[in-house]
Amino acid sequence: MRWKRIIFDFDGTLFDTGDGIVHGVRLALERYGFPAGSDKELHKYIGPPLIPAFMQFCGMTEEQARAVKEVYRAYYTEKGVFECKPIEGAEKCLQTLRAAGCTLAIATCKPLHFARQILERYGFVKYFSAICGAESDAHAEKAEILSEALSEIGFPDGESCVMIGDRKYDILGAKTCGIPCIALDTGFAEEGEYQKAGALCIVKITRN
């Protein structure tokens, strides 16, 4: 196998967390009078850090974005975190990679405690040598979190490492850290997103 150290994104890559995120974002946007659009239009919020996403997609000030995020976070903490399920085939993939001697890690912009809560609920923690996520809004850049994951598995230079993610943020973060990224197309990305960001290759996953 070409890569022995594989770092996964979380939302949309290992777990379909879309329902919880979409429901929470819709509630938060509507609470503050911002148009939410369709569920499909809200898929753009799955993956990126939410404060810059709100600012980019809705034209919010940082102060507005923080207030909207607080409404989202309250919903997600109570209900949204449980509105998820593993991507079909994810656990079998992890089992196969571990059996082949690969070291696995997670690098996600999702708050770390939410990621751990879901991993523990589904019994996925045992597959990973490192689980890295956002500790605060100031610590939510993909490249920074990915760099931590690389260090935790003992290969800060990225040797023999590959990232697997479902959004351009994973690809660009991996590029910053000097490693390739395989794009896992589970239906949340915009058309042409992977090619423009420079994914090594694209793997299409059919969602039931």
Backbone as ProteinMPNN parsed JSONL, in Angstrom:
{"seq_chain_A": "MRWKRIIFDFDGTLFDTGDGIVHGVRLALERYGFPAGSDKELHKYIGPPLIPAFMQFCGMTEEQARAVKEVYRAYYTEKGVFECKPIEGAEKCLQTLRAAGCTLAIATCKPLHFARQILERYGFVKYFSAICGAESDAHAEKAEILSEALSEIGFPDGESCVMIGDRKYDILGAKTCGIPCIALDTGFAEEGEYQKAGALCIVKITRN", "coords_chain_A": {"N_chain_A": [[0.843, -1.195, 0.0], [0.519, 2.218, -0.843], [0.278, 4.398, 0.962], [0.72, 4.59, 4.436], [-0.16, 5.992, 6.525], [-3.019, 7.485, 7.305], [-5.23, 10.131, 7.2], [-8.333, 11.198, 8.217], [-11.082, 13.335, 7.416], [-14.072, 14.35, 9.166], [-17.046, 15.164, 9.268], [-19.26, 14.26, 6.754], [-17.411, 12.597, 5.65], [-16.558, 10.401, 7.298], [-18.848, 10.281, 8.823], [-22.29, 10.861, 8.193], [-23.393, 13.699, 8.977], [-25.121, 15.553, 8.196], [-27.935, 16.151, 8.55], [-28.245, 17.082, 11.221], [-26.571, 19.35, 11.197], [-27.68, 20.912, 9.122], [-30.314, 21.33, 10.085], [-29.761, 22.787, 12.422], [-28.385, 25.059, 11.423], [-30.361, 26.188, 9.791], [-32.331, 26.879, 11.718], [-30.86, 28.772, 13.204], [-30.193, 30.772, 11.286], [-32.754, 31.635, 10.479], [-33.738, 32.556, 12.901], [-32.36, 34.918, 13.204], [-33.196, 36.337, 11.032], [-32.051, 35.871, 8.523], [-32.043, 34.635, 5.173], [-32.559, 31.177, 4.618], [-32.877, 29.226, 2.624], [-33.027, 26.195, 0.617], [-32.651, 22.799, 1.889], [-30.587, 21.579, 0.449], [-29.126, 23.803, -0.388], [-28.109, 24.569, 2.027], [-26.159, 22.731, 2.467], [-23.643, 23.673, 2.01], [-22.662, 24.536, 4.382], [-21.696, 22.373, 5.665], [-18.839, 21.18, 6.799], [-16.947, 23.523, 6.565], [-15.456, 25.906, 8.95], [-17.844, 27.56, 10.978], [-18.19, 30.338, 11.606], [-16.571, 31.962, 9.744], [-17.887, 30.93, 7.508], [-20.578, 31.809, 7.75], [-20.096, 34.539, 7.526], [-19.052, 34.689, 4.934], [-21.056, 33.499, 3.252], [-23.437, 34.788, 3.935], [-22.9, 37.431, 4.308], [-22.487, 38.452, 6.847], [-21.401, 40.391, 9.7], [-18.564, 39.787, 11.831], [-19.402, 39.813, 14.481], [-22.19, 39.391, 14.23], [-22.111, 36.837, 13.084], [-21.039, 35.322, 15.149], [-23.079, 35.48, 17.034], [-25.177, 34.18, 15.684], [-24.04, 31.693, 15.44], [-24.076, 30.84, 18.094], [-26.777, 30.251, 18.544], [-27.068, 28.17, 16.748], [-25.231, 26.362, 17.917], [-26.41, 25.782, 20.388], [-28.679, 24.345, 19.589], [-27.432, 22.21, 18.276], [-25.97, 20.989, 20.294], [-27.97, 19.982, 21.958], [-29.696, 18.466, 20.269], [-28.859, 18.14, 17.538], [-26.335, 16.824, 17.386], [-26.926, 14.179, 17.635], [-28.247, 13.565, 15.339], [-27.254, 11.862, 13.128], [-25.306, 9.464, 11.225], [-23.07, 6.713, 10.489], [-21.17, 6.97, 7.459], [-22.013, 4.847, 4.792], [-20.236, 1.846, 4.697], [-18.029, 2.899, 5.953], [-17.008, 1.935, 8.453], [-16.16, -0.65, 7.758], [-14.153, -0.016, 5.953], [-12.298, 1.259, 7.673], [-11.647, -0.883, 9.357], [-10.42, -2.596, 7.514], [-8.2, -1.087, 6.699], [-6.788, -0.822, 9.116], [-6.21, -3.512, 9.58], [-4.425, -3.897, 7.573], [-2.224, -2.683, 8.55], [-2.135, 0.087, 8.701], [-1.797, 3.391, 10.065], [-4.202, 5.376, 11.546], [-5.918, 8.519, 11.647], [-7.849, 11.383, 12.743], [-8.732, 14.552, 11.497], [-10.469, 17.3, 12.042], [-12.572, 20.167, 11.593], [-14.671, 20.32, 13.211], [-15.937, 20.872, 16.515], [-13.968, 19.327, 18.974], [-15.071, 17.861, 21.131], [-17.622, 17.185, 20.249], [-17.065, 15.547, 18.056], [-15.738, 13.404, 19.32], [-17.81, 12.516, 20.974], [-19.641, 11.442, 19.134], [-18.045, 9.483, 17.877], [-17.52, 7.792, 20.037], [-20.089, 6.946, 20.644], [-20.703, 5.299, 18.48], [-18.704, 3.44, 18.589], [-16.251, 3.876, 17.296], [-13.841, 4.924, 18.14], [-11.691, 3.262, 18.714], [-10.316, 2.773, 16.367], [-8.526, 4.78, 15.793], [-5.402, 6.452, 16.045], [-4.963, 9.064, 16.62], [-7.059, 11.799, 17.366], [-8.081, 14.738, 16.285], [-9.455, 17.943, 16.664], [-11.37, 21.042, 16.511], [-10.618, 23.209, 19.139], [-11.527, 25.633, 19.873], [-13.13, 28.622, 18.54], [-11.065, 30.116, 17.554], [-9.265, 28.24, 16.943], [-9.625, 26.629, 14.481], [-8.806, 26.18, 11.936], [-8.238, 24.227, 9.079], [-5.671, 23.367, 8.161], [-4.055, 23.808, 10.402], [-5.145, 22.062, 12.314], [-4.829, 19.64, 10.983], [-2.047, 19.567, 10.849], [-1.484, 19.162, 13.547], [-2.52, 16.584, 13.866], [-0.787, 15.129, 12.229], [1.59, 15.461, 13.656], [0.896, 14.148, 16.032], [0.722, 11.487, 15.244], [3.277, 11.032, 14.774], [4.618, 11.843, 12.47], [5.418, 14.557, 11.433], [6.329, 15.681, 9.054], [4.765, 14.698, 7.096], [5.365, 12.415, 5.664], [4.619, 9.596, 3.709], [1.901, 9.962, 4.069], [-1.636, 10.55, 3.666], [-4.518, 12.531, 3.089], [-8.032, 12.165, 3.565], [-10.981, 13.494, 2.511], [-14.08, 15.392, 2.187], [-14.561, 17.934, 1.236], [-13.444, 21.087, -0.197], [-11.935, 22.352, 1.704], [-10.57, 20.392, 3.059], [-8.859, 19.467, 1.081], [-7.348, 21.767, 0.46], [-6.246, 22.318, 2.968], [-4.683, 20.039, 3.315], [-2.9, 20.411, 1.222], [-1.521, 22.668, 2.116], [-0.145, 21.496, 4.197], [1.511, 19.853, 2.838], [0.752, 17.337, 1.876], [-1.006, 14.855, -0.118], [-4.525, 14.785, -1.08], [-7.33, 12.74, -1.104], [-10.435, 13.013, -2.538], [-13.561, 12.409, -1.237], [-16.493, 11.906, -2.563], [-19.448, 12.494, -1.333], [-21.709, 13.825, -1.845], [-22.0, 16.424, -0.825], [-20.429, 18.492, -1.746], [-19.839, 21.346, -3.921], [-20.36, 21.596, -7.472], [-17.525, 20.799, -9.376], [-15.791, 21.499, -7.361], [-13.803, 19.835, -6.188], [-11.945, 19.4, -8.252], [-11.061, 21.999, -8.8], [-9.837, 22.665, -6.375], [-7.758, 20.887, -6.34], [-7.665, 18.052, -5.878], [-6.205, 14.829, -5.374], [-7.432, 12.533, -6.419], [-10.821, 11.492, -7.099], [-13.353, 9.903, -5.339], [-16.398, 8.469, -5.781], [-19.193, 8.224, -3.735], [-22.17, 6.549, -3.217], [-25.093, 7.67, -1.76], [-27.563, 6.245, 0.231]], "CA_chain_A": [[0.0, 0.0, 0.0], [1.349, 3.411, -1.006], [0.227, 5.21, 2.173], [0.542, 3.839, 5.675], [-0.7, 6.915, 7.516], [-4.189, 8.034, 6.622], [-5.937, 11.071, 8.065], [-9.694, 11.398, 7.743], [-12.019, 14.349, 7.864], [-15.168, 13.741, 9.928], [-18.365, 15.434, 8.688], [-19.381, 13.964, 5.336], [-16.377, 11.646, 5.235], [-16.804, 9.215, 8.114], [-20.233, 10.316, 9.304], [-23.259, 11.755, 7.58], [-23.909, 14.561, 10.041], [-25.795, 16.632, 7.487], [-29.243, 16.535, 9.085], [-28.078, 17.894, 12.426], [-25.981, 20.636, 10.836], [-28.662, 21.667, 8.335], [-31.413, 21.766, 10.962], [-29.257, 23.818, 13.321], [-28.084, 26.272, 10.662], [-31.642, 26.776, 9.391], [-32.915, 27.512, 12.897], [-30.069, 29.94, 13.585], [-30.349, 31.824, 10.278], [-34.114, 32.175, 10.527], [-33.89, 33.284, 14.16], [-31.799, 36.255, 13.039], [-33.753, 36.988, 9.86], [-31.29, 35.625, 7.303], [-32.671, 33.587, 4.366], [-31.867, 29.894, 4.742], [-32.922, 28.471, 1.381], [-33.358, 24.777, 0.695], [-31.681, 21.965, 2.596], [-29.418, 21.391, -0.423], [-28.323, 25.034, -0.348], [-27.446, 24.62, 3.33], [-25.061, 21.764, 2.51], [-22.355, 24.375, 1.974], [-22.205, 24.752, 5.755], [-21.159, 21.107, 6.177], [-17.397, 21.102, 6.547], [-16.109, 24.669, 6.943], [-15.739, 26.585, 10.218], [-19.11, 28.248, 10.75], [-18.142, 31.807, 11.658], [-16.225, 32.493, 8.417], [-18.901, 30.515, 6.53], [-21.688, 32.754, 7.865], [-19.637, 35.826, 7.004], [-18.893, 34.574, 3.484], [-22.281, 33.156, 2.536], [-24.559, 35.661, 4.294], [-22.463, 38.811, 4.447], [-22.569, 38.871, 8.25], [-20.224, 40.836, 10.415], [-18.094, 38.741, 12.738], [-20.263, 39.84, 15.671], [-23.435, 38.712, 13.86], [-21.821, 35.421, 12.867], [-20.863, 34.679, 16.466], [-24.396, 35.369, 17.654], [-25.909, 33.138, 14.958], [-23.434, 30.411, 15.781], [-24.514, 30.45, 19.435], [-28.082, 29.609, 18.393], [-26.772, 26.871, 16.122], [-24.527, 25.492, 18.862], [-27.371, 25.328, 21.396], [-29.486, 23.283, 18.968], [-26.601, 21.048, 17.959], [-25.607, 20.331, 21.551], [-29.122, 19.27, 22.513], [-30.338, 17.527, 19.347], [-28.187, 17.929, 16.259], [-25.211, 15.9, 17.465], [-27.445, 12.815, 17.522], [-28.867, 13.404, 14.022], [-26.159, 11.451, 12.26], [-25.063, 8.031, 11.072], [-21.832, 6.489, 9.741], [-21.226, 6.799, 6.007], [-22.068, 3.422, 4.477], [-18.941, 1.253, 4.384], [-16.93, 3.564, 6.648], [-16.365, 1.077, 9.46], [-15.455, -1.729, 7.053], [-12.927, 0.599, 5.424], [-11.365, 1.449, 8.787], [-11.202, -2.211, 9.774], [-9.506, -3.117, 6.487], [-6.95, -0.321, 6.746], [-6.072, -1.206, 10.334], [-5.707, -4.875, 9.382], [-3.287, -3.793, 6.651], [-1.121, -2.055, 9.268], [-2.136, 1.544, 8.558], [-2.076, 4.263, 11.202], [-5.319, 6.228, 11.17], [-6.152, 9.689, 12.491], [-8.916, 12.291, 12.325], [-8.485, 15.991, 11.585], [-11.754, 17.902, 11.721], [-12.864, 21.497, 12.108], [-15.757, 20.147, 14.169], [-15.456, 20.882, 17.895], [-13.437, 18.012, 19.307], [-15.932, 17.094, 22.033], [-18.721, 16.618, 19.47], [-16.524, 14.434, 17.268], [-15.503, 12.28, 20.238], [-19.104, 12.032, 21.431], [-20.199, 10.605, 18.076], [-17.162, 8.324, 17.718], [-17.736, 6.891, 21.178], [-21.433, 6.38, 20.528], [-20.709, 4.253, 17.46], [-17.602, 2.523, 18.792], [-15.206, 4.107, 16.284], [-12.62, 5.491, 18.732], [-10.62, 2.26, 18.726], [-9.608, 2.694, 15.092], [-7.691, 5.955, 15.545], [-4.251, 6.753, 16.903], [-5.068, 10.483, 16.982], [-8.325, 12.442, 17.025], [-7.832, 16.171, 16.45], [-10.556, 18.79, 16.233], [-11.296, 22.426, 16.97], [-10.744, 23.436, 20.579], [-12.201, 26.92, 20.022], [-13.318, 29.276, 17.254], [-9.757, 30.598, 17.092], [-8.475, 27.065, 16.573], [-10.534, 25.884, 13.621], [-8.276, 26.124, 10.577], [-7.976, 22.837, 8.713], [-4.242, 23.077, 8.084], [-3.514, 23.77, 11.761], [-5.603, 20.825, 12.953], [-4.174, 18.549, 10.269], [-0.652, 19.55, 11.295], [-1.475, 18.53, 14.866], [-2.724, 15.152, 13.673], [0.465, 14.588, 11.697], [2.545, 15.413, 14.76], [0.473, 13.15, 17.015], [1.026, 10.14, 14.768], [4.729, 10.903, 14.699], [5.161, 12.144, 11.154], [5.086, 15.955, 11.166], [6.694, 16.078, 7.695], [3.772, 14.175, 6.168], [5.886, 11.293, 4.88], [3.728, 8.433, 3.54], [0.579, 10.313, 4.588], [-2.645, 11.059, 2.75], [-5.762, 13.016, 3.697], [-9.272, 11.812, 2.884], [-12.006, 14.435, 2.931], [-15.182, 15.553, 1.241], [-14.728, 19.325, 0.839], [-12.232, 21.754, -0.643], [-11.164, 22.746, 2.875], [-9.681, 19.265, 3.336], [-7.84, 19.438, 0.02], [-6.47, 22.937, 0.615], [-5.498, 22.124, 4.205], [-3.663, 19.025, 3.047], [-1.895, 21.028, 0.354], [-0.707, 23.521, 2.981], [0.706, 20.61, 4.999], [2.407, 19.124, 1.953], [0.339, 15.961, 1.612], [-2.112, 14.789, -1.074], [-5.859, 14.552, -0.52], [-8.319, 12.019, -1.9], [-11.764, 13.577, -2.309], [-14.635, 11.436, -1.106], [-17.688, 12.63, -3.003], [-20.66, 11.951, -0.723], [-22.852, 14.63, -2.255], [-22.114, 17.717, -0.156], [-19.587, 19.502, -2.389], [-20.35, 22.029, -5.1], [-19.846, 21.047, -8.725], [-16.192, 21.263, -9.747], [-15.036, 21.919, -6.175], [-12.617, 19.002, -5.976], [-10.974, 19.641, -9.323], [-10.491, 23.339, -8.63], [-8.964, 22.674, -5.196], [-6.562, 20.087, -6.63], [-7.69, 16.719, -5.274], [-5.399, 13.809, -6.044], [-8.422, 11.786, -7.167], [-12.166, 11.633, -6.55], [-14.056, 8.638, -5.168], [-17.825, 8.739, -5.663], [-19.924, 7.372, -2.798], [-23.616, 6.67, -3.385], [-25.806, 7.749, -0.486], [-28.902, 5.648, 0.193]], "C_chain_A": [[0.88, 1.247, 0.0], [1.411, 4.245, 0.265], [-0.031, 4.33, 3.39], [-0.032, 4.707, 6.785], [-1.813, 7.702, 6.851], [-4.995, 8.885, 7.596], [-7.288, 11.402, 7.442], [-10.295, 12.693, 8.27], [-13.148, 13.612, 8.591], [-16.523, 13.921, 9.253], [-18.36, 15.151, 7.195], [-18.374, 12.973, 4.816], [-16.531, 10.335, 5.981], [-18.251, 9.123, 8.552], [-21.065, 11.279, 8.477], [-23.922, 12.531, 8.713], [-24.767, 15.687, 9.469], [-27.095, 17.084, 8.107], [-29.11, 17.454, 10.292], [-27.527, 19.275, 12.127], [-26.995, 21.503, 10.103], [-29.798, 22.177, 9.212], [-30.973, 22.902, 11.88], [-28.976, 25.128, 12.613], [-29.382, 26.958, 10.244], [-32.28, 27.533, 10.56], [-32.194, 28.815, 13.232], [-30.229, 31.086, 12.593], [-31.726, 32.459, 10.363], [-34.362, 32.969, 11.804], [-33.408, 34.733, 14.015], [-32.216, 36.924, 11.729], [-32.954, 36.841, 8.578], [-31.972, 34.512, 6.507], [-31.855, 32.29, 4.43], [-31.824, 29.123, 3.429], [-33.282, 27.014, 1.624], [-32.309, 24.026, 1.509], [-30.423, 21.778, 1.761], [-28.522, 22.623, -0.407], [-27.564, 25.147, 0.967], [-26.314, 23.609, 3.455], [-23.697, 22.44, 2.493], [-21.807, 24.665, 3.367], [-21.629, 23.471, 6.38], [-19.684, 21.029, 5.823], [-16.603, 22.3, 7.018], [-16.397, 25.166, 8.352], [-16.919, 27.533, 10.031], [-19.017, 29.77, 10.759], [-17.695, 32.392, 10.318], [-17.233, 32.094, 7.341], [-20.097, 31.461, 6.558], [-21.304, 34.113, 7.277], [-19.551, 35.796, 5.479], [-20.228, 34.403, 2.77], [-23.442, 34.114, 2.792], [-24.177, 37.126, 4.427], [-22.552, 39.342, 5.858], [-21.281, 39.532, 8.699], [-19.771, 39.693, 11.323], [-18.968, 38.672, 13.989], [-21.586, 39.12, 15.394], [-23.213, 37.203, 13.733], [-21.66, 34.684, 14.189], [-22.207, 34.496, 17.172], [-25.221, 34.267, 17.006], [-25.345, 31.767, 15.315], [-23.866, 29.933, 17.158], [-25.878, 29.767, 19.395], [-27.906, 28.222, 17.785], [-26.196, 25.894, 17.144], [-25.475, 24.95, 19.937], [-28.229, 24.196, 20.836], [-28.646, 22.024, 18.782], [-26.23, 20.272, 19.218], [-26.745, 19.471, 22.078], [-29.644, 18.175, 21.587], [-29.455, 17.144, 18.155], [-27.075, 16.9, 16.28], [-25.669, 14.459, 17.291], [-28.096, 12.539, 16.17], [-27.8, 13.049, 12.997], [-26.105, 9.935, 12.151], [-23.752, 7.853, 10.314], [-22.098, 6.447, 8.244], [-21.186, 5.3, 5.713], [-20.684, 2.916, 4.063], [-17.777, 1.838, 5.155], [-16.232, 2.635, 7.631], [-15.608, -0.072, 8.808], [-14.145, -1.224, 6.479], [-11.885, 0.752, 6.519], [-10.799, 0.114, 9.264], [-10.166, -2.776, 8.808], [-8.161, -2.41, 6.535], [-6.133, -0.67, 7.987], [-5.469, -2.602, 10.199], [-4.493, -4.885, 8.455], [-2.099, -3.082, 7.286], [-1.056, -0.549, 9.155], [-2.397, 2.229, 9.899], [-3.121, 5.265, 10.774], [-5.486, 7.376, 12.161], [-7.329, 10.475, 11.931], [-8.437, 13.722, 12.496], [-9.752, 16.688, 11.118], [-11.872, 19.302, 12.311], [-14.04, 21.465, 13.071], [-15.189, 20.268, 15.578], [-15.102, 19.467, 18.353], [-14.392, 17.205, 20.179], [-17.127, 16.504, 21.304], [-18.239, 15.405, 18.668], [-16.307, 13.21, 18.152], [-16.817, 11.666, 20.713], [-19.718, 11.078, 20.406], [-19.356, 9.339, 17.881], [-17.375, 7.304, 18.831], [-19.098, 6.207, 21.087], [-21.464, 5.202, 19.561], [-19.53, 3.284, 17.568], [-16.46, 2.664, 17.802], [-13.871, 4.557, 16.886], [-11.447, 4.542, 18.585], [-9.806, 2.211, 17.439], [-8.526, 3.769, 14.928], [-6.583, 6.138, 16.578], [-4.245, 8.207, 17.335], [-6.417, 10.998, 16.52], [-8.159, 13.926, 17.328], [-9.001, 16.97, 15.887], [-10.399, 20.178, 16.8], [-11.496, 22.504, 18.478], [-11.478, 24.744, 20.874], [-12.392, 27.513, 18.634], [-11.996, 29.775, 16.683], [-8.871, 29.455, 16.618], [-9.349, 26.17, 15.71], [-10.067, 25.847, 12.166], [-7.848, 24.701, 10.257], [-6.493, 22.507, 8.733], [-3.623, 22.955, 9.473], [-3.886, 22.463, 12.455], [-4.959, 19.61, 12.295], [-2.713, 18.43, 10.679], [-0.521, 18.901, 12.661], [-1.62, 17.016, 14.752], [-1.454, 14.489, 13.159], [1.505, 14.456, 12.808], [2.195, 14.301, 15.752], [0.752, 11.721, 16.558], [2.512, 9.979, 14.463], [5.356, 11.199, 13.362], [4.806, 13.576, 10.754], [5.448, 16.414, 9.758], [5.742, 15.511, 6.652], [4.226, 12.992, 5.338], [4.9, 10.119, 4.891], [2.319, 8.683, 4.052], [-0.345, 10.78, 3.468], [-3.862, 11.492, 3.563], [-6.93, 12.489, 2.889], [-10.367, 12.733, 3.41], [-13.035, 14.657, 1.851], [-15.402, 16.991, 0.794], [-13.383, 19.927, 0.452], [-11.341, 22.142, 0.523], [-10.174, 21.64, 3.27], [-8.53, 19.245, 2.344], [-6.841, 20.574, 0.203], [-5.641, 22.838, 1.896], [-4.382, 21.12, 4.026], [-2.526, 19.599, 2.199], [-0.957, 21.913, 1.174], [0.282, 22.691, 3.796], [1.604, 19.723, 4.15], [2.043, 17.679, 1.721], [-0.815, 15.963, 0.615], [-3.434, 14.542, -0.363], [-6.737, 13.828, -1.537], [-9.688, 12.579, -1.542], [-12.797, 12.463, -2.304], [-15.946, 12.159, -1.404], [-18.926, 11.953, -2.444], [-21.861, 12.861, -0.95], [-22.968, 16.003, -1.64], [-21.339, 18.835, -0.862], [-20.295, 20.153, -3.568], [-19.704, 21.441, -6.355], [-18.482, 21.661, -9.064], [-15.298, 21.62, -8.581], [-13.738, 21.144, -6.013], [-11.532, 19.277, -7.008], [-10.278, 20.988, -9.14], [-9.515, 23.384, -7.457], [-7.709, 21.834, -5.394], [-6.518, 18.74, -5.941], [-6.835, 15.751, -6.069], [-6.278, 12.952, -6.945], [-9.762, 11.934, -6.464], [-12.818, 10.259, -6.505], [-15.523, 8.947, -4.911], [-18.479, 7.722, -4.742], [-21.415, 7.621, -3.005], [-24.283, 6.648, -2.023], [-27.197, 7.179, -0.645], [-29.925, 6.548, 0.878]], "O_chain_A": [[1.859, 1.329, 0.742], [2.477, 4.749, 0.619], [-0.887, 3.446, 3.37], [-0.353, 4.209, 7.864], [-1.57, 8.492, 5.939], [-5.388, 8.427, 8.669], [-7.371, 11.83, 6.291], [-10.053, 13.094, 9.408], [-13.168, 12.382, 8.622], [-17.091, 12.965, 8.726], [-17.563, 15.722, 6.451], [-18.46, 12.545, 3.665], [-16.624, 9.274, 5.365], [-18.816, 8.033, 8.645], [-20.612, 12.363, 8.109], [-24.887, 12.069, 9.322], [-25.097, 16.648, 10.164], [-27.348, 18.286, 8.188], [-29.782, 18.482, 10.376], [-27.956, 20.261, 12.725], [-27.156, 22.682, 10.417], [-30.201, 23.334, 9.094], [-31.714, 23.862, 12.093], [-29.292, 26.196, 13.137], [-29.49, 28.181, 10.334], [-32.713, 28.676, 10.411], [-32.828, 29.833, 13.509], [-30.383, 32.239, 12.996], [-31.852, 33.683, 10.324], [-35.113, 33.944, 11.794], [-33.966, 35.65, 14.617], [-31.66, 37.956, 11.354], [-33.156, 37.608, 7.636], [-32.436, 33.537, 7.098], [-30.629, 32.304, 4.313], [-30.841, 28.438, 3.147], [-33.775, 26.647, 2.691], [-31.226, 24.543, 1.783], [-29.314, 21.813, 2.294], [-27.297, 22.502, -0.411], [-26.494, 25.753, 1.017], [-25.582, 23.623, 4.445], [-22.704, 21.848, 2.915], [-20.633, 24.998, 3.52], [-21.133, 23.5, 7.506], [-19.331, 20.831, 4.66], [-15.666, 22.136, 7.8], [-17.463, 24.884, 8.9], [-16.986, 28.24, 9.026], [-19.71, 30.427, 9.983], [-18.391, 33.26, 9.79], [-17.422, 32.826, 6.37], [-20.581, 31.874, 5.505], [-22.113, 34.754, 6.606], [-19.931, 36.759, 4.811], [-20.498, 35.091, 1.786], [-24.336, 34.238, 1.955], [-25.044, 37.974, 4.638], [-22.679, 40.55, 6.06], [-20.208, 39.271, 8.155], [-20.52, 38.743, 11.553], [-19.242, 37.584, 14.496], [-22.052, 38.334, 16.219], [-24.016, 36.401, 14.209], [-22.102, 33.543, 14.324], [-22.44, 33.479, 17.826], [-25.891, 33.502, 17.7], [-26.091, 30.8, 15.471], [-24.009, 28.728, 17.37], [-26.112, 28.808, 20.131], [-28.501, 27.243, 18.233], [-26.622, 24.742, 17.223], [-25.356, 23.795, 20.347], [-28.479, 23.205, 21.521], [-29.087, 20.917, 19.09], [-26.184, 19.042, 19.206], [-26.521, 18.37, 22.581], [-29.994, 17.087, 22.044], [-29.328, 15.967, 17.814], [-26.884, 16.176, 15.303], [-24.895, 13.609, 16.852], [-28.459, 11.398, 15.882], [-27.485, 13.843, 12.11], [-26.778, 9.22, 12.894], [-23.353, 8.747, 9.567], [-23.134, 5.947, 7.809], [-20.407, 4.568, 6.324], [-20.042, 3.491, 3.184], [-16.653, 1.348, 5.042], [-15.004, 2.553, 7.645], [-14.521, -0.43, 9.263], [-13.136, -1.929, 6.515], [-10.718, 0.414, 6.32], [-9.605, 0.004, 9.54], [-9.165, -3.359, 9.225], [-7.111, -3.044, 6.428], [-4.911, -0.797, 7.908], [-4.35, -2.846, 10.651], [-3.641, -5.769, 8.541], [-1.072, -2.894, 6.633], [-0.029, 0.047, 9.478], [-3.12, 1.711, 10.749], [-2.96, 5.935, 9.754], [-5.229, 7.225, 13.356], [-7.751, 10.263, 10.794], [-7.817, 14.068, 13.502], [-10.073, 16.668, 9.93], [-11.342, 19.586, 13.385], [-14.368, 22.482, 13.682], [-14.072, 19.814, 15.826], [-15.867, 18.527, 18.135], [-14.519, 15.995, 19.994], [-17.611, 15.437, 21.682], [-18.912, 14.376, 18.608], [-16.66, 12.096, 17.764], [-16.929, 10.446, 20.84], [-20.251, 10.03, 20.77], [-19.904, 8.246, 17.736], [-17.406, 6.099, 18.584], [-19.234, 5.028, 21.416], [-22.171, 4.221, 19.795], [-19.378, 2.401, 16.724], [-15.774, 1.687, 17.498], [-12.862, 4.563, 16.182], [-10.321, 4.982, 18.354], [-8.707, 1.656, 17.43], [-7.699, 3.676, 14.021], [-6.785, 6.002, 17.785], [-3.589, 8.554, 18.318], [-6.87, 10.679, 15.421], [-8.103, 14.325, 18.491], [-9.475, 16.71, 14.781], [-9.421, 20.471, 17.488], [-12.439, 21.927, 19.019], [-11.986, 24.945, 21.977], [-11.877, 26.974, 17.655], [-11.83, 29.847, 15.466], [-7.849, 29.679, 15.969], [-9.766, 25.094, 16.136], [-10.845, 25.521, 11.27], [-7.181, 24.047, 11.058], [-6.098, 21.472, 9.268], [-2.766, 22.101, 9.7], [-3.049, 21.835, 13.103], [-4.587, 18.657, 12.979], [-2.196, 17.324, 10.838], [0.437, 18.171, 12.915], [-0.938, 16.261, 15.445], [-1.091, 13.403, 13.611], [2.215, 13.453, 12.886], [3.077, 13.602, 16.25], [0.992, 10.841, 17.385], [2.952, 8.943, 13.965], [6.512, 10.846, 13.13], [3.996, 13.791, 9.853], [4.933, 17.433, 9.299], [5.879, 15.798, 5.462], [3.536, 12.602, 4.396], [4.415, 9.709, 5.946], [1.616, 7.744, 4.426], [0.101, 11.329, 2.46], [-4.188, 10.894, 4.588], [-6.841, 12.374, 1.667], [-10.648, 12.752, 4.609], [-12.887, 14.17, 0.73], [-16.34, 17.256, 0.043], [-12.327, 19.36, 0.732], [-10.126, 22.252, 0.364], [-9.078, 21.922, 3.754], [-7.375, 19.034, 2.715], [-5.631, 20.365, 0.112], [-4.472, 23.225, 1.913], [-3.271, 21.315, 4.518], [-1.352, 19.31, 2.43], [0.255, 21.911, 0.956], [1.404, 23.125, 4.056], [2.375, 18.926, 4.685], [2.91, 16.865, 1.404], [-1.532, 16.958, 0.506], [-3.464, 14.142, 0.801], [-6.864, 14.258, -2.684], [-10.058, 12.615, -0.369], [-12.892, 11.677, -3.247], [-16.44, 12.931, -0.582], [-19.406, 10.964, -2.998], [-22.907, 12.688, -0.324], [-23.947, 16.702, -1.902], [-21.58, 20.011, -0.591], [-21.227, 19.587, -4.14], [-18.622, 20.856, -6.289], [-18.313, 22.88, -9.04], [-14.15, 22.011, -8.789], [-12.692, 21.729, -5.734], [-10.351, 19.373, -6.675], [-9.064, 21.101, -9.304], [-8.487, 24.057, -7.528], [-6.709, 22.035, -4.704], [-5.463, 18.318, -5.468], [-6.752, 15.845, -7.294], [-5.923, 12.675, -8.09], [-9.823, 12.448, -5.347], [-12.837, 9.537, -7.502], [-15.856, 9.614, -3.931], [-18.343, 6.514, -4.935], [-21.869, 8.765, -2.973], [-24.071, 5.732, -1.228], [-27.935, 7.574, -1.548], [-31.106, 6.204, 0.941]]}, "name": "protein", "num_of_chains": 1, "seq": "MRWKRIIFDFDGTLFDTGDGIVHGVRLALERYGFPAGSDKELHKYIGPPLIPAFMQFCGMTEEQARAVKEVYRAYYTEKGVFECKPIEGAEKCLQTLRAAGCTLAIATCKPLHFARQILERYGFVKYFSAICGAESDAHAEKAEILSEALSEIGFPDGESCVMIGDRKYDILGAKTCGIPCIALDTGFAEEGEYQKAGALCIVKITRN"}
